[in-house]
Amino acid sequence: MPMMTPAADDALREEVRLLGGILGDVIRQEGGEALFEHVEAVRQASVAYHRDPASHPAKRLEKLLTTMSVDQAAGLAHGFALFSLLANIAEDRATRRRAQGQAVAGARPDTPEGALQRLAEQNVDKAAVRALLEEALVSPVLTAHPSEVRRKSVIDRIAAISDMLDACDKAGEACSPALINEPLRRQIVILWATRLVRTQGLVVQDEIDTVVSFLDRIFLRVAPKQLSAWRRLLEAPKLQPFMRVGTWVGGDRDGNPNVDGTVLAAAFRTQSRAVLGYYLDEVHTLGAELSLAAELAEVSPELAALADAAHDPSPQRADEPYRRALTGVYARLAATYEARGGTPPPRRAVVAADPYSGPDAFEADLRILHDSLVNHHGGVFADDRLNDLITAVEIFGFHMATLDLRQNSDVHERVVADLLKTAGVCADYSGLDEEGRLAVLAAELASPRQLFSPYADYEAETLKERGILQAAAAALAAFGPQAIRTHIVSKTDAASDLLEVYLLLKEVGLYRPEDPAACPIQAAPLFETIEDLRASRPTLERLLKEPSALAVAKARGVQEVMIGYSDSNKDGSYLTSGWELHEASRALVEVTQAAGLKLQLFHGRGGTVGRGGGSSFAGVLAQPEGTVQGRIRTTEQGEVIANKYGEPEIALRNLDALTCGAVLASLGQGRDQVFTAEHGATLSDLSARSMAAYRKLVYETNGFVDYYRAATPIAEIADLKIGSRPSSRTASTRIEDLRAIPWVFSWSQSRVMLPGWFGFGSAVEGQDMGELKSMAEAWPFFRTLVQNMEMVMAKSDMTIARRYATLVTDAALAARIYSEIRDEWQRTHDAILAITGHDKLLGGQPELDRLIRLRMPYVEPLNHVQIELIRRRRAGDEDPRVREGILLAINGVAAGLRNSG
């Protein structure tokens, strides 16, 4: 990572000092002098504890924490959480300034200009990039996976403070401290008085609204600008949209009993109202702007006809053809809004009109206006607001975002078994072996008759699944083929898991035996566990031997496969997960190539390293050769959505980084196959050793579950109102049944970060460090693995983790397991330094090191407060303020660490 200049470093510290100083004044004013002094005393004692846990000031920390009142504890947690949030604002602004400075100094490879420059150096011309992007798909998919602890009200205040500081930057010397301090103080007072934690649980509609707010506020504005910029750079004005934003919210019912057909329909109505509302506003604005008079501006015959067809009654617009045309366009769009969104538009039309049949008809009308303007007035109208609107329609249509369906294979099996049994086709489908199931499914997929009868009795689960797919069919009819493209099958371990989806789609008319290629939805396997990943090749090979699945894939030219980072990590360690994902990807591309198809990988990445986090650009470049081919989808979830897409400039940079990674990985001179051939055996051995060490601790150590549930706030995290689905798949306390997000989240809170590194130290112990160092220097895949572990190790803190271990009532158990974790941390720490050649973690990334160290003084006191309050609550203190303080501390630690779940 490029270094931050001393001046930029000073600017960041100065901004943190400014915001922290104002917050300190607000704490004095709103919370009182005593609270302010207590906050400062804990902060100083926490710093001393970090430097020397055995020091006298550290004992002062213990006294401050054990003697504090409940009100003091809540005030401390609230104050330090706000410190973390404000420090994040300064850090984000520093990141933007650095990116702008680097853009001036020279193009980076994660920018369009830099990517094209790098390809040109490898003799890859713009024509090749154009050809790739014409067939490309780059798709960030927003999910509701719960790791965002901040309320939307808090995110809005953060945005307001950031906007104020940005405006001050633009004003330059005209923005004096006196002018900026009072507005900032006002926002920080509001932030102080805003609840940081939710008091009510979320429902799915809340999650839909949150995702749609990002789509509306950010993606609708940014994605068209990105496409226009690539069109200009590539001199390809008709380049097809390659960026397609996706969402799972309203379609992902795996483990979420609250998602049904009604919710799916509501998701599309919400999305449609947002995108059509945006179009209405833009058309209205264009109507105010395009006041060209007929006697002063020639128009095309098509424009004149469009104007006449509007039947605009206004005499003031009688000689203004563009305005009259837009009156008609607005009227049709308003009718579409009511038909698709289910409510009247906020601003009614002045004339009556029929709704548009689809976005293509709306786009055609807009192009009539655009072509008339350009043909008669030249290039000044070629790249204007109207052009941006046309580009938005190309990308977002009337559906706004492509919504994926997802369900667990066990559910599909039960539903299909119920349908087959009730229809008298097969009495015990679940009892059949795999070939027996495939034979039954193939026969039914070839038959024109449906299994479902409205007169029969079915399980409630069967009716619910049928209702969801009926809602999907209605959405496709209303919004077109981009509305839903994929049905993901969790826990896929056999080809029949995918054919079951096609059978269920047949029941609602989406799969037709006479024309399987016309099926608008492709069933995509999700391989999540280590076992699933290792079995992915034969599973996909068997699937593509089935005429039904092959026909759907051939029609698209691709077979999508989702690979899961979270569960594979929880199953076998970070190193093993990374290697098994790499090897499965290589195997899958071979299978699809043999079938004459492209592979479209969908990466189920989360925010943390333990869930596939890290730089998206580096992650894409580290993919095995041949697995990208211009097509990549990746989940974006929880706090990552706000961090990456909360502000237009940052969002544009992240979309470009993902696109540049896909372009470079597809067209650049990769050598992954060479490195895999040379070092694959070594990495395979390291993976096996890492998995053995990890599973020995997590799954084979007596008392580990008890230690984990006591030494982390996993029980308290369940109280956070951050998602609409349960934290565990079942009521059991087994690690296997715990969802990956709370597993990672809890280890992050306790500062162990175990899923992001455990097992690596044992794996490389006694190995040839020279080979590993060479691998990290030359092989992007291995280098990215090491860098991600290094980053998460830098955020971990075994000293604080030891304090969490004191929450374990069995002191002997605590000492035994904590020692195992600490010893492995040290082995991993030493191994990373030996591989990188640095004398400390992040020695080669000084900027990231400074950023982490900058925020730790605000995070660590929250850890200490959290530990003390958890101790009190578990001892029986039922005071609701104790619970609130714990949740505030969890909120603040998550904000400070940034990639928490």
N, C-alpha and C positions, 0 to 999 in steps of 0.2 A: 504494500500500500504506500503511495507517495507520502512523503513526510509533510507535516504541517510546519509552516515557517514560524520562527519565533514570534513575528508580529501577529500571525493568525492565532497562535497559542495564547498570546497575551490578550487578544481581542475576546477569545472565548472565556478566559478566566475573568476578564473585566465584566463581561455580560453576566456570568454566573454570580459575580459579586454584586452587580446592580440588582438583579432579580432577588437574590438571597437577602440583600439589605432591605429591600422594600417588604419582602415577606416577614423579615424580623420585626420591622415597624408595625406591620399589620398584626402579628401575633401579640405584640405589646398592647396595641390598641384594642384588639378584639378579645384576646385571651387573658390579658393582664401581665404585669411585670413579673409576677412570680412564675408564670408559665414560661415566659421568655427565658428567664434565668435558668429554669430547670432544663429546658431544651438545650441551651448552650452548655450547661454543665454535663449533660449526658453526651453531647457531641464530643466535647473535649476528653471525657473519660473513655469514650469509645475509641477515639484515635489512640490514646495511650494504651488501651488494652490490645489493640491491633499490633502496636509496636512491641509490646512486651506483656504477655498474658500474666506473668508472675509479678508485675510491678505494683508498687503502692497505688498509683492512680487507677490501676485496673480493679483493685479492691474497692476503690471509691465508686466505680461503676456498679459493682455488685450491690453496694449499699444504696446507691441512688435508685436502683431498680426495685429492690426488695421493699424499700420504705415508701415508694411512691403511691399516691392514692389512685383510685380508679379513674377519677377525672384527669389527674395528671398524666396517667398512662394514655388515655384516649387523646388528650391534647398533644402529647409527644408524638404518637403515631400519626395524627393528623398533620402536624407541622412538618415532620420529616418526610411524609409522603408528598406533601406539596413541594418541599425542597427538591425531591427527585424529579417531579414533573417539570418544575421550572428549569432545572439543570438540563433536562432533555430538550427543552425548547432551544436553549443556547447551543447545545450540541448539534441539533438539526440545522440550525442556521449556520454554524461553523462548517458543517458538511457541505451545505449549499455554496458557501463562499469558496470553499476549497475546489469544488467541482467547477465553478465558474472560472476560477483562476487557472485550473488545469486546461480548461477549454481554450483559454487565451494562449497559454504557453504551448499547447500542442494537443492534437487529437488523441484521446485514449481509445483503446480497442473496444471498450464497452459503449462507445458513442458511434452513431452511424458513419460519421466522417472517419473516425479511427478504424472502424472495422473494414471499411472500403479501402483505406490506405494499406492496412495489413494484408488484405487479399491481393491488392495490386502488386505488392512486393513479392507475392507468391505466384504472380502471373495469372491471377483470376480476375477477369474483367467485369464491368458492370452488367454486361449482357447475361453472364452466368448468374449474377445475383438477382437480376430481374426474373430470369426463368425460374429460379428457386422460389422466390417470393410469390410468383403467380400461383404456385401450387402449395404454398406454405400455410401452416396453421400455428399461430403462437397464441396460447390461451391461458391467461391467469384465471383460476376458478375460485371464486370467493365462497368459503364455507362458513358454517356457523359453529365449527368446533370451538368449544368454550375455553379460551385462554386469555381473552380480553377482559380484564377486571375493571377497566375504567368505564364509567357511565358516559353516555353520549353528551350529557350536559357538561361533564368535565372536559371531554375532547373538544367541545365547542369553545370553552373558555381558553383552552390552550391555543386553539387556532386564532382566537381574537388577540391574545397577547403576542403571538408570533406575527400576525398581520400588522400590529402596531409597530413592532420593532422593524419590520420590513419597510413600512412607510417612513419611519425615521431614517433608515438608511438612504432611501431615495431622496429625502429632503436635504440630506447632507448637513452642512453647517447651520442651516435654518432650523434644524431640530435640536434645540438646546435641552439640557437635563430638566429644566423647569417645565418645558413643554411636554416631555415624554413621561416624566415621573408620575404626575397626577393621573393621567389616563391609565397607566400601568397599575398604579395603586388601586384605582377603582376596580379593575378587572381582578386583581389579586384579592381584594376584599370579597368580591362575589365568589371567587374560587374558594376562599377560606370558609365562607358561609354555605357552600354547596356540599351536600352529602356526597362523599366519595364512593360509598358502597350502596348497593341496591337494597331496599327493604322488601321488595317483592320479586318473586321469581319471574324469569322471562318465559314468555310463550312464543310459539313459532312465529306468529305475526310480528312480534317485536324484532326477531332476528331478520325477518324479511324486510322490515322497515329500515333497519340499520344498514343492511347490504345495499338496498335500493338508494339510500342516502348517499353512499359512496359512488354508486353507479351514476346517479344524477349529478352530484356536485363535482365529481372528478372525471370519471371515465368518459361521460358524454362530451366533455370539453376537451379532454386531452387526447383521446384516441384519434379523432379526426385530424388534429394538428400533427400527430405522429405520422399518420398515413400520408398526409400532404407533404411533409418534409421528406419522406422516403421517395415519394413520386418525383419531387424536384431533384433530389440528389441522383436518382437513377434515370432521370429524363424519361420517365414513364408515366404520363398523366393519367393513363387508364389502368394502372396497376391495381389488381383486385385487392380488396381488404384481406389482410392476413391476420390481423389482430381481432380475435373474437373473445370477448369477455364471457366467462361462464359463471354459474352459481350452482350450489347444491341446496340452497335454502328453500324449503318447500317441497323438495323432491327426494331428499335423503331421509329415508325412514329406517335405516339400519340401527336398531336399538332405540329408536325414538317413537314411542307409541302415539305421539301427538300429531304425527304427519299422516294425513289421509287425503282423499280426493278433493275435499272441500278446501283444505290448506293449499294443495297444488293449484287449484283454480284461483285462490286468493293471491298466491304469489304472482301469477301471470297478470291478474288485474292490477296489482300494485305496480309491477314493472311497467305495464303498458300505460297506466296513468302518468307515470313519471316521464317516460320517453315521449309520449304524445303531448304532454303538457309542455315539455321543452320545445317540441316542434311548433306548437301553437304560439308560444312566446316569440320564437324566432320569426315565424311568418308574420305575426303582428308587428314586430319591430321592422321587418322589411317593408311592410305596408306603409309604415310611417316614413321610411327612408326613400323609397323608390317613387318619387313624386313626378317622374318624367311625363311631360305633356305630349300628346299625340302630334300637335303642330310643330313641336320643337325636337322631337325624337322619333325617328322611323322605327317601326317594329316589324317583326316577322309575321307572316300570315298565321302561323301556329299560335303566336302570342295573341294576335287580334282575336282569333277564334276562342281562345281560352278566356279572354276578357269578356267577350260577348256572352259566353256560356254561363258566366257568373250571375247575370241578371241583377247586377248591383243597382239599387234604386237611387243611390245618392247622386244628385245633380252636381255636387262639388267634385265628384270623381268621374264625371262623364267623359272628360277628355284626358283621363289619366289611365292608360291601358294596363300598366303594370299593377297599379293599385286595384283596379277592377278584377284583374286576374287573381290577385292575392286574396281578394274578398271571397271569390269562389273556392280557392284552395283552402282558405281558413274554414269556410263553411263545411266542406267535405271532411276536413280533418277534425273539426268539432264533432261532427256526426260519428266519425270513427272513434273518437275518444269515448263518447257515450256508449257506443256499441261494444267496444273492447273493454273499457274500464268499468262499466256498470254504473257510472254517475255522470251527471251533466258536466260539461267543461267549466272551469272557473270563470271564463269570459265567453258569453254566448256569441254565436255568429249573427250577422245582420240579415242573412238570407238563409233559406232552407236548402239543403242539398243532401244527396245520398252519400253514405260513407264510402271511403276507398275500399276496394276489394283486397288490397294489400299494399305493402310499402313500394312495390315496383310502380304502381300507378301514381302514387304520390311523388316518387322520384321523377317520373316522366314529366309531370307537370312542372316541377321545379327546374328541370333541364330545359323546358321550353322557355322559361323566363331567362335562365342563364345564357342559353345560346343566343337569344335575341339581343341581350345586352352586349355580349362579347362580339357578335358579328357586326353590330352597328356602332359600337363605341370602343372596341379594342380591348387590349389586355388589362386595363385598369379594373375590369370586372372579372378577370379570369380567376383570381385567387382572393375572393372577398367573403363576406358573411354568408352570402347565398351559396357559394361553393362549399364553405364549411358545413352548412346545413345539409347539402346533398351528400357530402362525405359521411356525415353522421347517419343519415338514412341508410347508406350503403352498409355501414357497419352494424347498426343497431336495429334496423327495421322497425316493426311495431312491437317486438317482443323484448327489446332492450338487451337481455343477456340470455344465452343458451342455458337451459336448466337441465342438469343431469338428474336421472333417477338412480337411486341406489337402494339395494335391499340385500339381506343376508341369504345365502344359498339355502340355509335350513328352512327359511320361511317359504321360499319357492317350492322346495321339495314337498312340504306339507300341503301347500295349496294345490299343486299338481296331483298329489296323491288323492286329495279330497275330490277333485274334479273327475279323475279317472274312475275312482271307486263309485261315485254317485252315478256316473254315466254307464256303469257296468262294463267298462273296458278292462280294468285291472284292479283286482281286489286288494292287492298289497304292493303298490309301486315301491314303497320305501324298502321293502324286503328284497327287491331285485338287485342283482349285481350290476356293475356299470354297463356291460354290454347288453344286458336285458333291458335296462332303462333306456339306453340309446335306441334300441329296436322299437320299443313302444313309442318313444318320442318321435322318431323318424316316420313311423306309420301315421301318427296323428298329424304331423306337419304336412304330410302329403295328402291328407283327407280334407275335402272341402267342408265337412260338417263341424259344427262347434260342439264342445262338451257341455257347456253351461245350459241349464234349463231354468227358466224363471219359476217353474212349478216345484222344483226340488228344494230340499233343505241342505244348507251348507254351513260349514264352520264360519264363525264371525270373521276370522282371519282371511278366509277365502273371499268373502264378500268385500272386505276392506281393500284387499289387493286388487280385486277386479275394479272397484270404484276408483282407485288411483289410476289405473291404466285407462279407464274410460275418460277420466279427466285429462289424461295425457293426449288421448285421441282428439278430444275437443280442443285442446290447446293447439295441436298441430293444424287442425282444420281452421282455426281462427288466426293463427300467427305465422303459419308456414313452416317449412322443413328445418329452419334454423332454431326453432323454439326448443326442440328436444332432439338430441342426436344420439345419446348414449344411455344405456341402462347398465350400471356397474353392479357386479355381483360380488359382494364381500364373501370371504371364506371360500373362494373357488378352489376346489381340489379335483374336479373331474369335468370332462366335456359336457356331461349331462346337465351340469349346473347352468350352462349357457343355453342349451337347447330348451330348457324349461322356460326361460324368459321368452323365447320365440313362440313357444306354445301359448303362453299367457297373452302375448301380443296378438296372436291369431284369434284369441277369444274376444278381442275388442276390435277386430277388423284391421289391425295395423300390419299383420303378417298375412299374406295371401298365398296359398299353396300354388296357384297358377302363375304367380309372379313374385317369388321370394326376393328378387333383387330390388323390388320397389319398397321393401320394408324401411320406414324412415328412421327406425331406431336400431342401433347395433348393440348387441349384448357384449360387454367388455369384462373380462375376468379381472379380479383384484387379487393379486398374490401378495400376501402380507407376512406370513410367518416364514421362518427359515425353511421349514419343510415344504411349504407351498412354493417358495421360490425355486427350490431344488427340483420340484416336480413340474415346474412351469412348462418346460419343453415338451414332454410327452402329452401334457394336458392340451396345449395349444395345437400340437400335431394332430391329436385325435379330433379336436374340434373342427379343424379345417379339412378333415376328410368327410365331414358331413355336408351334403349338398346344400342344405338350408343355410348353414352358417357361412359356407364358402361363397354362396351367391350374394349374400348381403355384403360381405367383405369385397368381393370382386366389383360390385357396383360402385363402391366408394374408392376402391384401389388401396385401401388400408384396413388393417385390423388393429383396433385400439386395445391396449393392455395397460392396466393400472398396476403399479408396483408400490407397495407400502413401506415407508421408512420407519414408522413408529413401532408397529408391532414386531417387525423383524428385529429392531433394536432391542425392544423389551424381551424378545425371545432369546437373543444370542450375543449381545454386545454391539457397541458402535462399529468396531472394526469388522466384525463378522457380517453385520448388516450391510455395510458398505460394499464388502467384497461379494457377498451373495447377490446383491442387487446388480452389481457390475457383471457378474457371470451370467445371471439370469437374462439380463438385457442382451448380452452377446448371443445367447442361445435363442432367444425369441426372434432376433432379427434374422438369424439363419432359417428359422422355421417359416417366417413370412416370405422371405426371399424365395425359398423353395416352392412356395405356393403362388409365386408371381405377384406378391403383394408388398406394400410398404408397411413397416411397423410404426404405429403411432403410440409412443409411450406417454402415459399420464403418471406424473410423479407425485405421489402423495406425501409431499413435504410439509413439515410444520415449521414453527419459528425457531425452535431450539436445535442445536446440533444433534441432540438425541432423537430428534424427529425429522432429520433431513435438512435442518436449517443451515445458515451460512450464506455466502454470496451466491445469488442466483446465477450470475454471469460465470463465476468460476465453476459452479456446479454443472452448468450445461457444458462448458468446455471440457470438463472431466468425464463426460459420458463416453462410453465405448464407441469406437468408430462404427458408422453406419446405423446408429440407433436414433439419430436425430432426423436427418433427411428433410430438414426444413419444417418439421412438425413436432411440436412439444406442448404438452399441457402440464400445468403444475398447480397444486392447491395453494391458496393463500388464506390464512385463517387467523382468528383471534387478534392479538395485539399487532401482528404483522401487517394486517390490512391498514390500520391507521398509521403505522410507522412507515410503510412503503408507499401508501396511496392517500395519505391524509392531506397532502398539499400538492397543487397541480405540477409545480416544477419538479418536485421529488418523484411524483407519479410518472411524469414523462421520462425522467431519467431511468426509472426502474423498468418501464415498458421497453425502452430502447435497449437497456442492458440485456433483457431477456431475448429480444429480437436479435441483437448483435451476437449473443452467445449461440443462438440457433443457426445464424448464418455462418459464423466462423466454424462451428462444430461440423456443419454440413459441407462446407466448401474449402476449409483450410486444410493445411497439410498435417493431419493428425498422425500420430505414431503409436496410438494406444495398442494396436495389435502387436507391434514390435515389442513394446515394453511388457505386454501381457505374456508373450511367448518367452521373453527373457527372464521375467521376474514373477510370473504367475505362480510357479511352484512355491517360491518363497512366501508370497502373500497368502497362498492357500494354507500353508503350514502355520503362518502367523494367525490366520483366521481361526483355525482349529484350536490353537493354544489359547487364543483370546476367549473364544466361546466356552472352552472348558473352565477357565478361571472365572468367568462371569457366572456361568450356571452353577458352579460349585458354591459361590457365595449366595446367589439369589434364590436358587431352587433346591440346593442340597444342604445348606447350613441350617442346623437346628436352631430355632429361635429367630431366624432372620425376619420372618413376617412380623413377629412381635416387636422386634427392634425397629423395623421400618415404620410400623404404625405408631410407635411411641416417639421416635427420634425425628419425625417429620410432621408437619401440620396436615397430613392427609385427611384426618377426621375433620379438622376445622375448615379445610378447603371445601368440603361438601356443603358448608353453610353459605358459601359465596353464591350469589344469584347471577351466575354468568352463562347459563345455558339452559336449554329446554329439555335436555335428555339426561338420564342418570349417569353418574360417574363410573358405575360398574355395570357389566353386562348381566350379572346375576347378583343375588344377595350374598354370595360367598365372599370370604376375605382373601381368597387365594390371589397371588400376583397374576396368575394366568387370566383371571376374570376381570381384572382391573383395566379400565381403558388407559391407553397410552398417555393421554393428556394429563390426568391427575398424577400418574406415575412420574412423569417428567417434572410437572409443576411442583410437586412436593419436594423432590430432591433439589430443585432450584431454590426453593424457599429456604431450605436448611443449609444451603451453600455447599452441598456436596457435589452436585451436578453429576451424579454417578452414571446416568445413562450415556453421557457424552464422552466418557473416557475409560471406564473400568474395564480391565482385561488387557489393555494395550501394553502396560508395563510388564506383566507376566509373559505376554506373547513374545516380546522382543528381548527378554532377558537371555543373555548368553548368545545372541545372534551376532552376525557380522554387521556391525554398525556402519562400516564403510559402504556396504551394498545398500543399506537402508538410506544412508545419506545421499548416495547417487540416485536412488529411486526417487527421493523427494525432490531433488534438483531437476530431474529430467521428465518425470512422469506426472502429468497434471492430476491424474486420478489420485495417486498416493500423496502428492503434495497437498491437495485440497483436504484429504482426510487428516493429515498431520496439522495443517493450519487450523482447521475447525476444532480439533482437540485442544490445540494450544490456546485458542481463544476461550474455550469453555473452562479450561484449567485455570486461566487467569482470573475468571470470575468466581471460581470456587475458593473456599477458605476453610481449611481444616481446623483452624483455631476456633472459628465460630461453630463449625460442625461439631466440635467437641462439647460445646455448651448445649447444643441440641441433644447430644447423647445423654446429658444428665436428666433429660425428661424420661428416660427408660428407668422404670422402678427397680428392675433387676440389675444391680450395679455390675455384677460379674458378666452378665450377657452384654451389657453396654460396652464394657471395657474390651471384651473379646471381639465383638464385631466391629466396633469403631477402630480397633487396632488393625484389623484386616483391611478395612477401607483406607485408613491412613497409610499403611505400608504400600498398598497398591498405588495410591496417589503419588507417593514418593518415587516408586519405580517408574511410573508413567512420566512424571515430571522430569526425572533424570534422562529417560529415554528420548523425550522430545528435545531436550537441550543437546543431547549427543547427536541427534539427527539434524537439527537446525544449525548447530555450531555456535549458538549464542550462549551467553552467560546467564540469561534470565528469560522467562516466558515473555513472548512478544518482543524479544530483542530486535527482531527484524521488522517489527511493525510498531515503531515508537509512537505514532499518532494514536493507534488503537489503544496502546498501553496507557497513554496520557488520558484518553477519554474515560477509560475504565477507572483509573485511579482518581480522576476528578469527581466521579459520582459516588465512590465507595464511602466517603465520610458521611453521606446522607443515607446510604443503604444500611450500613452496619448497625447504627443505633436502632433501626427498625427491627433488625434481627434480634437484638438483645431485648427490646420491649416485647416482641412477639413471644420469645421464650418464657419470659416472666409471666405474661398473661396466660399463656397456655398452661403453665404450671399451676397457676391459681385456679383456672377453670377446671382442669382435670382433678384438682383437689376438692372440688365441690362448690366453688364460688359461682353461683348462678346469676350474679348481677349482670343484667343485659349490657351494661357498659363494658364489662370485661370482654364479652363476645364481640362488641362493636370495635373495641381496641384491637383485638386479634385480627379482625377482618380489615381494619385500616392498615395494620402493619403488613398483612399479606399484600394488600393493594399497593402499598408503597414499595415493598421489596420488588414486586413484579414490575412496577414502573421503572425502578432504578436499574434492574437487570435487563429490561427491555425485551429480551427473548426468553420468556419465562416458561411458556408451555407449548 
